[in-house]
Amino acid sequence: MLDAGTPSLALQRNIIAALLIAVAAAAWAMLIRWQIGMDMPMAMNTPTMGMNALLFLVVWIIMMVAMMFPTAAPMILTFHQVQAGRRGPGATFVSTWVFVGGYMLVWGLSGVLAFAGAAGAENIAGREGMSTATAARIGGALLMVAGAYQLSPLKDLCLAKCRTPMSFILTSWRDGHWGAVRMGLEHGLLCLGCCWLLFLTLFPLGIMNIAVMAVVTLLVFAEKTFPMGERVARLAGAALLLYGATVLVVPRLLPTFPAAEAMAGM
């Protein structure tokens, strides 16, 4: 029986959904403001955006909040529903946000790896005197790798888990707050396995390119929630393969190429 001051399950779900939307919207607003205020050629041409590790990680986490909160909402709300059925709504609200914390920890750690890779790529490019066209073709190859991964069995496995929130929650259940952390980490790893190469495409396409981020967000959301999500993933894979191959032939078609060429001529 609920205490008089305990919100109902439906009200808690609405509050959680509203908070997820509000936080994601605030993150998008911050990213748009930064994009408008940044030196765009520099921002789009360098993988680290000229940032140190800490600032890059902060921006990365804000990007992940903006892009992943909408796509993770069905899993988060399902966790809340099952947790409420086991413990009651009064003991569920905090556990749900602990689950979200475990989920975001995975994406935060992925930002550490992303920065290491971006900094390493910048170092190699500078040391080898890599031309703009060569860098663009490497970007095209990365797009092709991302496209091939979209068609891989590992992608299918991770996507299947992400597309069935109730099945994941029931088969991966752990009690208590530490259990919620573990489940959040596990779901985060599955989500990372599903989407990590899509996020790597942000580097050749423009790490602070809001339009590209929006397309990737919509693609991940469609893969996870639409009835034909698996087909959407395959179509996206085919498109990335075709686009990447085209960039290998015509590197100017990469969005970051004009900015990089302009900087090289300064």
Backbone bond lengths (Angstrom), bond angles and torsions (degrees), N, CA, C in turn:
res aa  C-N    CA-C-N  psi(-1)  N-CA   C-N-CA  omega(-1)  CA-C   N-CA-C  phi
1 M - - - 1.466 - - 1.524 109.25 -
2 L 1.341 116.98 137.22 1.454 121.07 -176.49 1.515 110.78 -80.03
3 D 1.340 116.43 144.69 1.452 120.71 170.49 1.518 108.78 -68.21
4 A 1.312 115.08 158.31 1.464 119.24 -177.77 1.523 111.62 -61.21
5 G 1.341 115.76 -31.70 1.460 118.95 -177.62 1.514 114.44 -92.09
6 T 1.345 118.36 4.07 1.457 121.57 -177.71 1.529 110.51 -90.42
7 P 1.345 118.31 122.92 1.467 119.50 178.79 1.529 110.68 -62.54
8 S 1.315 116.24 149.90 1.455 120.89 177.48 1.517 109.89 -68.36
9 L 1.357 115.53 163.82 1.458 120.40 179.21 1.522 111.19 -59.33
10 A 1.334 116.78 -43.97 1.469 120.19 -179.24 1.525 110.84 -62.05
11 L 1.337 116.41 -41.27 1.462 119.77 179.77 1.525 110.47 -66.69
12 Q 1.338 117.58 -41.75 1.459 120.53 177.91 1.526 110.87 -61.22
13 R 1.329 116.75 -43.41 1.477 120.08 178.30 1.521 110.67 -59.76
14 N 1.317 116.69 -42.61 1.463 120.43 179.54 1.524 111.14 -65.19
15 I 1.333 116.31 -39.38 1.462 119.89 178.25 1.521 110.60 -64.19
16 I 1.344 116.71 -45.34 1.464 120.67 -179.93 1.527 110.58 -62.86
17 A 1.335 117.05 -45.30 1.463 120.38 179.27 1.523 110.79 -61.68
18 A 1.333 116.57 -42.06 1.464 120.26 180.00 1.524 111.06 -65.25
19 L 1.334 117.12 -40.06 1.460 120.43 178.71 1.522 111.60 -65.92
20 L 1.335 117.08 -41.74 1.462 120.37 177.83 1.523 110.58 -60.41
21 I 1.326 116.62 -44.44 1.464 120.89 179.72 1.520 110.70 -65.19
22 A 1.339 116.24 -43.81 1.457 120.18 -177.43 1.529 111.67 -65.19
23 V 1.334 116.84 -43.95 1.464 120.17 -179.60 1.527 110.44 -66.48
24 A 1.341 116.71 -42.27 1.468 119.73 177.74 1.524 110.74 -62.78
25 A 1.342 117.36 -42.13 1.467 120.58 179.25 1.525 110.98 -63.38
26 A 1.337 116.72 -40.78 1.468 119.98 177.72 1.526 110.92 -63.27
27 A 1.336 116.63 -39.09 1.469 120.42 178.32 1.526 110.69 -64.62
28 W 1.332 116.89 -42.87 1.470 120.25 177.08 1.526 110.53 -61.02
29 A 1.336 116.84 -42.57 1.468 120.36 179.94 1.526 111.08 -61.20
30 M 1.330 117.19 -40.69 1.463 121.19 178.37 1.516 110.80 -63.88
31 L 1.336 116.49 -43.51 1.464 120.16 -179.00 1.521 111.36 -64.74
32 I 1.325 116.49 -41.42 1.470 119.93 178.92 1.523 110.55 -64.13
33 R 1.331 115.90 -41.74 1.468 119.87 179.07 1.519 110.63 -63.45
34 W 1.324 117.13 -42.13 1.468 120.34 178.55 1.519 111.05 -64.45
35 Q 1.338 116.46 -41.30 1.457 119.17 -179.58 1.524 110.82 -61.79
36 I 1.320 116.52 -42.38 1.461 120.27 -179.56 1.526 110.83 -64.34
37 G 1.334 116.09 -37.03 1.460 119.83 -175.14 1.507 115.16 -88.53
38 M 1.346 117.57 -7.46 1.462 119.73 -175.80 1.509 111.65 -88.54
39 D 1.338 115.03 159.73 1.461 122.44 169.68 1.519 106.25 -74.52
40 M 1.333 117.39 97.23 1.452 120.26 -168.91 1.526 115.04 -61.86
41 P 1.345 119.81 -41.47 1.464 116.61 177.08 1.520 112.30 -56.03
42 M 1.344 116.74 -42.97 1.458 119.36 179.74 1.520 110.31 -67.19
43 A 1.343 116.11 -43.94 1.466 120.23 -176.90 1.515 111.70 -61.61
44 M 1.323 116.73 -39.52 1.452 119.60 -175.15 1.525 112.24 -86.81
45 N 1.324 117.89 -16.04 1.451 119.64 -174.92 1.518 113.12 -92.67
46 T 1.334 118.29 -28.58 1.452 120.18 -176.36 1.521 110.86 -107.04
47 P 1.322 118.22 130.20 1.474 120.49 -178.21 1.521 114.05 -58.38
48 T 1.340 117.93 -34.68 1.470 119.58 179.98 1.519 112.14 -89.57
49 M 1.339 117.76 -1.89 1.471 123.23 -178.41 1.528 111.37 58.48
50 G 1.339 117.70 23.72 1.452 121.64 -179.73 1.516 113.63 71.59
51 M 1.325 118.02 16.35 1.462 122.15 -175.94 1.525 110.85 -97.80
52 N 1.330 115.68 154.47 1.453 119.35 170.53 1.530 109.06 -79.12
53 A 1.324 116.54 175.46 1.465 120.25 -172.81 1.524 112.43 -61.54
54 L 1.336 117.22 -42.36 1.464 120.17 -176.17 1.522 111.05 -66.63
55 L 1.326 116.95 -46.87 1.462 119.97 -178.96 1.524 110.46 -65.68
56 F 1.334 117.49 -40.43 1.460 120.84 177.23 1.521 110.40 -58.94
57 L 1.332 116.35 -43.35 1.462 120.14 -178.46 1.529 111.13 -64.94
58 V 1.326 117.29 -39.34 1.465 120.49 177.27 1.532 110.47 -61.27
59 V 1.332 115.76 -47.42 1.465 120.05 179.56 1.527 110.04 -63.59
60 W 1.324 117.34 -40.89 1.463 121.69 179.70 1.529 111.00 -59.98
61 I 1.323 116.81 -45.71 1.465 120.32 -179.18 1.530 110.52 -64.16
62 I 1.323 117.01 -40.00 1.467 119.64 177.11 1.523 109.86 -63.16
63 M 1.325 117.50 -40.29 1.455 121.01 176.32 1.529 111.12 -61.06
64 M 1.326 116.69 -43.08 1.459 119.74 -178.97 1.524 111.57 -67.17
65 V 1.331 116.90 -37.69 1.468 119.97 175.72 1.526 109.60 -61.13
66 A 1.330 116.27 -47.18 1.458 120.40 -178.85 1.527 112.13 -61.93
67 M 1.323 116.49 -41.35 1.460 120.53 -172.05 1.525 113.45 -89.90
68 M 1.342 117.63 -31.45 1.457 119.61 -171.77 1.521 114.42 -100.80
69 F 1.331 119.38 -25.69 1.461 119.24 178.61 1.531 111.82 -57.94
70 P 1.345 119.10 -44.97 1.473 117.56 178.52 1.528 112.87 -62.57
71 T 1.331 117.31 -36.79 1.468 119.85 -176.92 1.527 112.20 -79.04
72 A 1.350 116.76 -25.08 1.467 120.42 -179.68 1.523 112.65 -89.93
73 A 1.324 117.69 -8.38 1.462 121.24 -175.69 1.532 113.37 -55.04
74 P 1.349 120.67 -44.28 1.472 119.04 179.21 1.531 112.70 -59.40
75 M 1.334 117.94 -40.15 1.462 120.84 179.27 1.529 110.19 -68.06
76 I 1.324 117.66 -42.12 1.462 121.45 -178.70 1.527 110.43 -63.72
77 L 1.318 116.78 -43.54 1.468 120.35 -179.24 1.529 111.13 -69.92
78 T 1.317 117.62 -33.50 1.464 120.20 176.11 1.521 110.54 -67.12
79 F 1.337 116.75 -41.83 1.464 120.24 175.41 1.526 110.20 -56.90
80 H 1.307 116.22 -45.64 1.469 120.42 -179.50 1.528 110.81 -61.18
81 Q 1.308 116.75 -42.35 1.466 120.91 -179.31 1.525 111.45 -62.67
82 V 1.331 117.16 -47.20 1.460 120.60 -178.92 1.522 110.56 -67.79
83 Q 1.323 116.75 -41.02 1.463 120.48 179.00 1.527 110.91 -61.55
84 A 1.323 116.53 -40.08 1.465 120.25 178.86 1.521 110.94 -65.63
85 G 1.331 116.94 -35.94 1.455 119.81 178.14 1.513 112.62 -66.80
86 R 1.338 116.46 -29.11 1.462 120.28 -179.05 1.528 112.21 -87.77
87 R 1.331 117.38 -37.14 1.463 119.94 -171.51 1.523 113.26 -118.28
88 G 1.342 117.05 -13.42 1.454 120.15 -174.86 1.516 110.78 94.15
89 P 1.344 118.20 147.91 1.464 121.48 -176.59 1.521 113.44 -57.66
90 G 1.341 117.80 -31.68 1.453 119.96 -176.26 1.510 114.30 -65.64
91 A 1.345 117.94 -22.19 1.462 121.67 -176.90 1.528 111.87 -110.97
92 T 1.330 116.31 17.58 1.457 120.26 -168.69 1.517 113.98 -110.31
93 F 1.316 118.02 -31.90 1.457 121.53 -170.37 1.524 111.76 -58.62
94 V 1.332 116.82 -47.50 1.468 120.61 -178.43 1.525 110.76 -65.47
95 S 1.337 117.19 -42.73 1.470 120.73 -179.63 1.519 111.79 -58.67
96 T 1.325 116.33 -36.11 1.466 119.78 179.80 1.521 110.74 -63.25
97 W 1.326 117.20 -42.09 1.465 119.64 179.71 1.527 111.72 -74.53
98 V 1.328 117.13 -25.47 1.464 119.87 171.54 1.524 109.34 -65.62
99 F 1.325 117.29 -41.92 1.467 122.66 175.16 1.534 110.01 -57.45
100 V 1.346 116.58 -46.10 1.462 120.85 178.81 1.530 110.44 -61.70
101 G 1.343 116.63 -38.87 1.458 120.15 178.84 1.520 112.28 -62.22
102 G 1.338 117.30 -42.92 1.455 120.31 176.56 1.514 112.11 -62.78
103 Y 1.325 115.36 -39.79 1.469 121.33 178.23 1.526 110.80 -61.61
104 M 1.345 117.01 -46.60 1.456 120.40 -177.47 1.526 112.04 -72.39
105 L 1.336 117.58 -24.20 1.454 119.93 176.83 1.532 110.44 -60.97
106 V 1.316 116.29 -39.68 1.469 120.07 177.97 1.526 110.48 -61.19
107 W 1.329 116.57 -44.96 1.459 119.47 -178.63 1.528 111.42 -70.49
108 G 1.344 116.60 -31.01 1.456 118.76 174.58 1.516 112.02 -65.12
109 L 1.334 116.95 -43.80 1.471 120.60 178.23 1.525 110.68 -65.88
110 S 1.326 117.00 -32.67 1.461 118.81 176.84 1.523 110.73 -64.50
111 G 1.342 116.84 -29.65 1.459 120.21 176.63 1.509 112.21 -66.17
112 V 1.336 117.29 -34.19 1.464 120.93 175.92 1.528 109.78 -61.54
113 L 1.331 115.90 -45.76 1.467 120.19 178.43 1.527 110.80 -65.65
114 A 1.339 116.28 -38.57 1.467 119.78 179.82 1.523 110.58 -62.81
115 F 1.338 116.40 -42.15 1.466 118.68 180.00 1.525 110.59 -66.50
116 A 1.324 117.11 -41.79 1.468 120.08 179.31 1.517 110.59 -59.78
117 G 1.330 116.09 -43.99 1.458 119.71 178.70 1.518 112.18 -66.14
118 A 1.344 117.05 -42.33 1.462 121.03 -179.42 1.524 110.97 -65.11
119 A 1.344 116.53 -44.26 1.462 119.87 179.65 1.524 110.73 -64.79
120 G 1.340 116.12 -39.63 1.454 119.62 177.73 1.512 111.72 -63.63
121 A 1.332 117.03 -41.13 1.466 120.80 179.11 1.527 111.03 -64.24
122 E 1.330 116.37 -42.05 1.465 119.55 177.92 1.526 111.04 -62.47
123 N 1.321 116.71 -41.12 1.461 120.99 -179.10 1.526 111.10 -63.81
124 I 1.331 116.32 -44.75 1.460 120.39 179.85 1.524 110.74 -64.80
125 A 1.353 115.89 -44.38 1.463 119.91 -179.17 1.525 111.24 -61.07
126 G 1.342 115.81 -41.75 1.458 118.97 179.50 1.514 112.83 -68.76
127 R 1.338 116.26 -39.01 1.462 120.39 -178.02 1.520 111.37 -69.99
128 E 1.320 116.92 -37.40 1.463 120.84 -176.68 1.530 112.94 -88.60
129 G 1.339 116.98 -5.86 1.457 119.44 -177.83 1.518 112.04 62.60
130 M 1.313 116.60 43.36 1.463 121.87 -174.77 1.524 111.34 -65.09
131 S 1.308 117.07 134.41 1.454 121.38 179.57 1.526 110.51 -74.94
132 T 1.330 115.13 161.67 1.462 120.40 179.26 1.520 110.96 -61.84
133 A 1.324 117.02 -41.13 1.463 120.81 -179.19 1.529 111.20 -65.12
134 T 1.330 115.95 -40.09 1.473 119.14 179.14 1.518 110.60 -64.95
135 A 1.344 116.21 -43.62 1.466 119.89 178.31 1.527 110.76 -60.97
136 A 1.323 116.44 -40.06 1.469 120.00 179.09 1.520 110.78 -65.31
137 R 1.318 117.56 -39.66 1.470 120.31 179.36 1.531 110.99 -66.90
138 I 1.321 117.31 -35.41 1.473 119.70 174.24 1.529 109.19 -62.71
139 G 1.340 115.42 -40.89 1.455 119.15 175.11 1.515 112.06 -60.38
140 G 1.323 116.91 -40.27 1.467 120.67 177.02 1.515 111.59 -62.68
141 A 1.341 116.07 -39.94 1.469 119.68 177.72 1.523 110.66 -64.20
142 L 1.341 117.05 -38.49 1.461 120.52 177.91 1.526 110.72 -64.11
143 L 1.322 117.00 -39.15 1.464 120.39 176.28 1.528 110.68 -61.56
144 M 1.312 116.87 -38.72 1.467 120.15 178.69 1.526 111.27 -67.72
145 V 1.331 116.82 -39.18 1.464 119.99 176.83 1.531 110.05 -62.09
146 A 1.340 115.82 -42.65 1.465 119.77 177.85 1.525 110.60 -62.36
147 G 1.323 116.68 -39.76 1.456 120.10 178.32 1.513 111.99 -64.67
148 A 1.327 116.78 -41.85 1.463 120.16 178.95 1.526 110.92 -64.53
149 Y 1.339 116.60 -38.12 1.462 119.87 179.29 1.526 111.18 -64.17
150 Q 1.341 116.35 -34.70 1.461 120.06 177.62 1.531 111.99 -58.54
151 L 1.313 117.07 -24.24 1.466 122.29 -177.61 1.521 112.27 -100.82
152 S 1.336 117.90 5.45 1.454 121.32 -172.16 1.532 112.35 -88.07
153 P 1.339 117.81 156.85 1.478 121.25 176.48 1.525 112.96 -61.10
154 L 1.351 118.47 -34.76 1.460 120.66 179.34 1.523 110.86 -64.36
155 K 1.318 116.48 -41.26 1.463 120.34 175.53 1.523 110.02 -60.09
156 D 1.320 117.34 -45.56 1.465 121.34 179.81 1.525 111.31 -60.17
157 L 1.333 116.56 -41.50 1.466 121.01 -178.69 1.521 111.11 -64.21
158 C 1.330 116.70 -49.43 1.464 120.38 -179.27 1.527 111.35 -65.60
159 L 1.330 116.57 -39.87 1.453 120.34 -179.32 1.523 111.24 -65.49
160 A 1.322 116.50 -39.08 1.465 119.88 178.98 1.522 111.05 -60.44
161 K 1.341 117.23 -39.95 1.461 120.86 178.04 1.527 111.06 -65.99
162 C 1.346 116.59 -41.53 1.457 120.83 -178.53 1.527 112.11 -70.19
163 R 1.330 117.13 -26.23 1.464 121.19 -177.66 1.532 112.99 -82.34
164 T 1.322 117.81 -8.97 1.469 120.88 -178.07 1.527 109.55 -125.43
165 P 1.335 117.55 74.87 1.474 120.23 -175.51 1.524 113.77 -56.22
166 M 1.329 117.99 -44.34 1.459 119.75 -177.24 1.514 111.24 -63.98
167 S 1.323 117.33 -41.52 1.457 120.65 178.80 1.523 110.65 -62.62
168 F 1.344 117.31 -44.51 1.465 120.43 179.06 1.524 110.77 -61.18
169 I 1.337 116.80 -47.62 1.463 120.66 -176.63 1.526 110.66 -61.08
170 L 1.315 117.22 -45.85 1.463 120.33 -175.47 1.523 112.54 -70.66
171 T 1.331 117.30 -34.10 1.464 119.88 -178.11 1.525 112.71 -86.59
172 S 1.326 117.60 -14.08 1.474 120.93 -177.10 1.521 111.95 -116.45
173 W 1.324 116.83 17.45 1.460 119.60 -170.21 1.524 112.95 -64.63
174 R 1.338 115.62 136.93 1.463 123.56 171.77 1.524 107.34 -134.38
175 D 1.318 117.50 136.45 1.462 121.38 -178.54 1.531 111.43 -82.17
176 G 1.329 115.71 156.90 1.454 121.95 173.43 1.529 113.34 80.45
177 H 1.341 114.59 174.83 1.462 119.59 -179.18 1.530 112.09 -66.13
178 W 1.342 117.02 -39.55 1.464 118.57 176.88 1.518 110.98 -65.43
179 G 1.335 115.97 -33.80 1.453 119.32 174.90 1.520 111.43 -63.93
180 A 1.339 116.06 -38.45 1.463 120.00 177.49 1.526 110.83 -64.91
181 V 1.346 116.59 -39.23 1.468 120.05 176.61 1.528 110.19 -61.23
182 R 1.327 116.27 -47.18 1.472 120.03 -179.45 1.521 111.60 -60.95
183 M 1.331 116.00 -42.38 1.461 118.97 179.05 1.522 111.16 -66.21
184 G 1.342 117.00 -38.58 1.454 119.79 176.07 1.518 112.24 -62.92
185 L 1.343 115.57 -41.87 1.465 119.65 177.19 1.521 111.24 -63.02
186 E 1.333 116.20 -43.13 1.467 120.01 -178.76 1.517 111.12 -64.32
187 H 1.334 115.75 -44.45 1.465 118.01 178.42 1.524 110.73 -65.74
188 G 1.339 116.71 -38.16 1.454 119.62 177.71 1.523 112.32 -60.91
189 L 1.330 116.52 -39.98 1.467 120.26 178.53 1.524 111.13 -65.85
190 L 1.339 116.76 -40.54 1.459 120.32 177.25 1.522 110.76 -64.27
191 C 1.335 115.22 -42.14 1.455 120.14 179.22 1.527 110.70 -65.81
192 L 1.321 116.41 -40.23 1.459 120.86 176.66 1.527 110.25 -62.94
193 G 1.347 115.77 -43.17 1.459 119.46 178.10 1.509 112.32 -62.38
194 C 1.316 116.26 -29.56 1.466 120.99 -179.66 1.529 111.97 -76.96
195 C 1.357 116.68 -36.12 1.463 119.66 -165.18 1.525 115.94 -120.57
196 W 1.342 119.24 -3.87 1.461 118.79 -166.25 1.527 113.70 -60.80
197 L 1.318 117.47 -37.17 1.460 117.82 -179.24 1.526 112.27 -75.36
198 L 1.327 116.91 -25.74 1.462 118.63 172.91 1.525 110.05 -63.11
199 F 1.342 116.36 -37.57 1.454 119.12 179.12 1.523 111.77 -73.52
200 L 1.322 117.54 -30.19 1.464 118.93 176.23 1.524 112.01 -66.59
201 T 1.336 116.99 -23.83 1.471 118.88 177.52 1.523 111.35 -66.50
202 L 1.338 117.27 -16.38 1.459 119.27 177.14 1.525 111.37 -63.28
203 F 1.333 117.35 -28.39 1.461 119.16 -177.45 1.530 111.85 -67.71
204 P 1.329 120.36 -51.34 1.460 117.70 176.73 1.530 113.47 -72.53
205 L 1.341 117.85 -26.58 1.464 120.33 -177.04 1.524 113.14 -88.36
206 G 1.336 116.75 -14.29 1.463 120.52 179.86 1.510 110.77 121.64
207 I 1.329 116.80 103.40 1.459 121.44 -172.30 1.518 111.83 -62.36
208 M 1.339 118.51 -29.16 1.461 121.32 177.81 1.523 111.60 -112.09
209 N 1.326 116.11 26.94 1.461 120.88 177.80 1.527 108.22 -83.56
210 I 1.327 116.98 104.36 1.459 121.86 -174.37 1.516 111.11 -61.14
211 A 1.329 117.54 -38.41 1.465 120.60 -179.28 1.527 110.52 -62.57
212 V 1.325 117.16 -42.83 1.459 120.92 179.05 1.525 110.47 -66.00
213 M 1.337 116.92 -42.74 1.459 119.96 178.02 1.529 111.04 -60.08
214 A 1.323 116.46 -40.69 1.471 120.08 179.40 1.522 110.78 -64.13
215 V 1.333 117.11 -41.78 1.470 120.53 179.69 1.527 110.29 -63.98
216 V 1.340 117.35 -44.32 1.468 120.43 179.31 1.528 110.16 -62.80
217 T 1.330 117.10 -41.80 1.468 120.56 178.56 1.524 111.02 -60.28
218 L 1.326 116.83 -47.38 1.466 120.68 179.75 1.526 110.95 -63.85
219 L 1.327 116.59 -37.18 1.461 120.32 179.24 1.528 110.58 -65.22
220 V 1.333 117.22 -47.31 1.471 120.31 179.43 1.523 110.54 -62.79
221 F 1.330 117.03 -41.67 1.470 120.95 178.30 1.524 110.56 -61.49
222 A 1.334 116.92 -44.35 1.464 120.63 -179.87 1.526 111.05 -64.33
223 E 1.331 117.13 -42.47 1.462 120.54 178.83 1.526 111.87 -58.91
224 K 1.325 115.70 -40.18 1.464 120.13 -173.51 1.528 113.17 -82.31
225 T 1.323 117.55 -30.07 1.463 119.24 -168.34 1.526 115.10 -117.50
226 F 1.314 119.65 -27.23 1.454 120.08 -177.30 1.526 110.47 -73.84
227 P 1.341 118.22 147.56 1.474 120.41 177.73 1.526 112.88 -56.43
228 M 1.332 116.73 -32.48 1.469 120.95 -179.87 1.529 110.57 -102.30
229 G 1.339 116.36 35.10 1.453 120.32 -175.96 1.511 114.21 -60.08
230 E 1.346 116.89 -38.57 1.466 119.44 179.54 1.527 110.82 -63.65
231 R 1.333 116.01 -38.25 1.464 119.09 178.83 1.523 110.65 -69.00
232 V 1.325 116.80 -36.64 1.464 120.43 175.98 1.529 110.27 -59.35
233 A 1.333 116.33 -42.85 1.464 120.67 179.35 1.525 111.01 -61.34
234 R 1.320 116.78 -42.15 1.468 120.25 -179.08 1.527 111.37 -69.06
235 L 1.327 116.25 -40.12 1.465 119.02 177.86 1.524 110.56 -63.60
236 A 1.323 116.19 -40.34 1.462 119.60 177.24 1.523 110.53 -63.59
237 G 1.325 116.94 -39.20 1.459 120.53 177.64 1.519 111.59 -61.64
238 A 1.325 116.45 -45.23 1.463 120.21 179.04 1.527 110.87 -62.82
239 A 1.345 116.46 -40.42 1.461 120.21 179.81 1.525 111.23 -64.87
240 L 1.335 117.12 -40.81 1.465 120.53 178.75 1.522 111.47 -65.99
241 L 1.321 116.52 -40.31 1.465 119.60 177.10 1.526 110.86 -60.84
242 L 1.329 116.37 -45.48 1.463 120.60 -178.72 1.524 111.22 -66.43
243 Y 1.327 116.31 -44.78 1.471 119.94 -179.15 1.522 111.04 -66.26
244 G 1.331 116.54 -43.70 1.459 119.40 178.75 1.517 112.18 -60.69
245 A 1.330 116.68 -42.28 1.466 120.47 178.30 1.523 110.80 -63.46
246 T 1.322 116.83 -37.64 1.468 120.64 178.81 1.525 110.97 -66.34
247 V 1.344 116.34 -38.97 1.471 120.31 178.39 1.525 110.71 -65.02
248 L 1.331 117.35 -33.86 1.472 119.03 176.77 1.522 110.98 -59.97
249 V 1.317 116.01 -34.13 1.467 120.44 -178.97 1.527 110.97 -86.01
250 V 1.329 116.00 -42.50 1.474 121.19 -177.84 1.532 108.10 -124.72
251 P 1.326 118.71 82.90 1.474 121.43 -174.84 1.512 114.19 -60.38
252 R 1.347 117.98 -22.55 1.460 120.54 179.49 1.528 112.77 -63.09
253 L 1.322 117.86 -15.71 1.463 120.81 -178.78 1.524 112.65 -76.50
254 L 1.329 117.35 -10.34 1.459 119.80 176.13 1.532 108.69 -75.51
255 P 1.340 119.42 132.64 1.471 120.77 -176.32 1.519 114.13 -57.29
256 T 1.321 117.78 -31.98 1.464 120.34 -178.17 1.526 113.12 -80.20
257 F 1.330 118.33 -9.52 1.468 120.30 -175.39 1.523 112.83 -65.02
258 P 1.350 119.99 -48.60 1.472 118.55 -179.39 1.519 112.87 -59.26
259 A 1.340 117.59 -40.04 1.471 120.32 179.50 1.529 110.67 -64.60
260 A 1.337 115.47 -42.26 1.458 119.57 -179.47 1.525 110.53 -66.22
261 E 1.332 117.17 -39.97 1.458 120.95 -179.49 1.530 110.79 -66.54
262 A 1.347 115.50 -38.77 1.465 119.18 178.61 1.522 111.20 -63.75
263 M 1.333 116.30 -40.27 1.459 119.81 179.66 1.517 111.24 -68.25
264 A 1.347 116.41 -36.38 1.470 119.74 -179.39 1.532 110.81 -65.03
265 G 1.360 116.06 -28.26 1.456 119.19 -177.93 1.512 113.53 -89.23
266 M 1.338 117.04 -1.59 1.477 119.56 -178.38 1.527 111.13 -75.50
